[in-house]
């Protein structure tokens, strides 16, 4: 089973004042910290190893989850001493990364068969890949991908819906460690990797049939609370 890396260092600015005293992954939803729901899902799938990338109030996360034994997981930590961006946080953890690994966001939840897609990714020539779902009218998220089979041929971030961008990046990423070993910068975001990968035909995307949920705002937090108990 693949190593799962969780980006858990965000500031949670849009959830203030809740996140003034606790980090966003520890925000309670449905009676548990959000990150605990994520880890429960990983355990349910058979994941053993989890690496939490922490920063803002990260010691609280480390205190709560410890070595992961009470959750049936092996949890390690890597802390950013200064802000490095999502890509930089991963590169900062290079000594702890396996050759292939999965990255999820510590503030979003996507039901996904991690083992199935990890094996599929390892069988391709892609250096990186992401999950995506086909844009649905009932989900007010603009499409940001153009595809050719499983290959991403265009990616845009932000802005409204544009013609031809019919798929939505749903926030689970598959990487080969070599991509970060060879990256020259130490501070960058994951999306900075996409242009050159697209140019070289090395960025893939795999279709999932469910949308993702995030807790980025109080409204989305409430929406997720209405979903999570049914899922478990």
Secondary structure as GFF3:
##gff-version 3
##sequence-region A 1 232
A	DSSP	beta_strand	3	8	.	.	.	ID=ss1
A	DSSP	three_ten_helix	13	15	.	.	.	ID=ss2
A	DSSP	three_ten_helix	18	20	.	.	.	ID=ss3
A	DSSP	three_ten_helix	24	26	.	.	.	ID=ss4
A	DSSP	beta_strand	28	29	.	.	.	ID=ss5
A	DSSP	beta_strand	32	33	.	.	.	ID=ss6
A	DSSP	alpha_helix	34	45	.	.	.	ID=ss7
A	DSSP	beta_strand	49	54	.	.	.	ID=ss8
A	DSSP	alpha_helix	58	65	.	.	.	ID=ss9
A	DSSP	three_ten_helix	69	71	.	.	.	ID=ss10
A	DSSP	beta_strand	74	79	.	.	.	ID=ss11
A	DSSP	alpha_helix	85	92	.	.	.	ID=ss12
A	DSSP	three_ten_helix	94	96	.	.	.	ID=ss13
A	DSSP	beta_strand	100	105	.	.	.	ID=ss14
A	DSSP	beta_strand	108	109	.	.	.	ID=ss15
A	DSSP	alpha_helix	114	122	.	.	.	ID=ss16
A	DSSP	beta_strand	128	134	.	.	.	ID=ss17
A	DSSP	beta_strand	145	148	.	.	.	ID=ss18
A	DSSP	beta_strand	151	155	.	.	.	ID=ss19
A	DSSP	beta_strand	167	176	.	.	.	ID=ss20
A	DSSP	alpha_helix	178	181	.	.	.	ID=ss21
A	DSSP	three_ten_helix	190	193	.	.	.	ID=ss22
A	DSSP	alpha_helix	194	199	.	.	.	ID=ss23
A	DSSP	beta_strand	203	207	.	.	.	ID=ss24
A	DSSP	beta_strand	213	214	.	.	.	ID=ss25
A	DSSP	alpha_helix	218	231	.	.	.	ID=ss26
###
